[in-house]
Amino acid sequence: MVFMLASYVEGYIPWFHVVHYISVRVVAGMLTSLFLSLLFGDAFIAYSKKLFTTKARPFTPESHKKKDNIPSMGGVFILSVVLATMLIWCDLSKVDVLLSVITLIGFGFIGFLDDLYKAIEQKGLHSKTKFRLQLLVGLGVACAIVFLKHPSTEVCVPFFKNIHPHLGLFYIPWVVFLLVGVSNAVNLTDGLDGLAIGGLITNFSVYSVIAYLAGHFAFAHYLHIPFAASSEMAVIGAILVGASLGFLWFNAHPAQIFMGDVGSLSLGAMLALMAIITQQELLLVVSGGLFVLETLSVIAQLTCWRLYRKKIFRMAPIHHHFELQGWSESKITMRFNIISVVLCLLALISLKMR
């Protein structure tokens, strides 16, 4: 809205042309979403206490019983802030904006249904139904990327500048796998106050930087990364960072609100979309190592139990294992987020180490 308004106003107010600079809109978008989150956060929490409270998740430590009746649809608030800020600062004519809206709303709707069922019936969607809906939405997003953006099917391999395998016909299944996989990985990580949102903040920051670099020909050429019209993703990523920081203000231990599946699924899918658009999907294994670790801990636990009737961890995902080891929730969150910061810095360094 402001971007389009600038085209008409800059003739009368010359300095207004700065709105066309990506860097200006990146900072403005992040600050706007942060400000909106802080401004309306308390009101949303007060209102949602009447509608969205649920019981603590099953298969969690007994200490989590104290989290009963805390509002659990904070993702609705995050998405509202993100979409409103995108309307203000993004170039609405760009395909990346449309793809982002489709991804956020599509996966957010699945999470909303799951959270709503939990609030009403104390039981979410059946796992198979939820997974099929994710596949359906993921396929829709993948087809939209192919027909609207006509992307390259190359995939960059971290630390190697000359290895760019082409996926060809496997591109759509690859996109669906990433969208569904990352959204579920974030969902598994969302088990402690501030844990998932902290990892998302660092990853959104990294991919905002990558999107900006990939959208600048000189930087892209210098770093040997694919040049792509992805600069608008830098603005969207910054908006997500601001909204996530605002949510963390209320989600930090002891949490006043949880993001729920509506938040974890949509934000996880959005992180995957940023990786797809910038053609740095495999870099998610590095920057998103926290989410990978949490997912692998669940897979390993289930596999070992089914094969040998033995547990590797006291409880999975792995953050619950450390809880049962006697670590405080805030200590686990802080240490895991430090790990996430280190991995994200390593991911950024890898762009030069090629």
C-alpha positions, 0 to 999 in steps of 0.5 A: 500500500505504502509502496504503491502510494509512493509512486503517486506521492514522490512527485510532490514529496521527493524524499518519499521515493526512499520507500522504493528501496528494499533496505528501507522497507525491510527495516520499516516492515520489521519495526511495524510488525514488532510495534503492532504485536506489542500494541495489540498483544495484551488485548488479543491475549485477554480476548483469546482466554475466553475462546482458545484455551486448551489442555497441555499437550499429551505425552509431555512431562507432568510439569506441563500441567501448569500450562493448562488454560493458557491461550493456544492460538497465538498463531492467529495473532502472528498471521494477522500482524504479518498479513497486515504489515505485508499489505502496508510495506510489500509490493503487492504486484510481486508473485512472491507476495501472493505465494507467501499469502497462499502458504501462510493462509493454507497451512495456517488454516490446517493448524487452525482446524487442529487447534479448534478441535482441541479447544472444543473436543480436547482432541485435534485432527486425526494425524492422517487427515492432518497430513493429507491436508498438508500434502494437498496445500503443499501441492497447491503451493508447489503448482502455484510456484511452477505456474506463477514464478517459473522457477529454476529447478536447480538446487544449491549444495552448501559449501560447493559453488559448482554443484547445482543438481537439476530436479526436473520432474521431481521439483514439485514433489521436492517442494511439497516435501520441504513445505510439509517437512519443515512445517512439521519440524517446527510443530515438533519443536514448539513444546517449550516457552519461546523455543520454536519462535526463537529458532524461527527468528534466527532462520527468518533473519538468515533467509531475509539476508539471503533473499536480499543478496540473491536479488542483487546481481552484483552480490549474487555474482560475487557469492556464486549464488543464483540470481533471482528476483527474490528481493521482496522475500527480504521484506517479507522475512523481515516482517516475519522477524518483527512479528516473531519478536513481538510474539516472543515478548508474550511467549517467553517463559512463563508464556502468556500465550502459545502459537499453536499449530496455526502458528507452527505449521504456517511459519514453518511452511513459510520458512521452507518457501523462503528457502525454495524461492532463494534456491537454498533449500539444502542450507536449511539443514544447517541453519535449521539444525535445531528443527532437524535435531528435534525431528530426528529425535522423534524418528529415532525414538519411534524407530527404536521402540518399534524395533526393540521396545527400547527408548533412546531418550526419556521422552521425545522430542529431545527438549523433553528429555532434558526436562526430565533430566532436571534442566529448567525450561528456560535453560533448555530454551536459551541453550537451544536458541544459542545453538540455533544462532551458531548454526545460522551464522555458519549457514551465512558463512557457507555462502562465502566458503565455496 
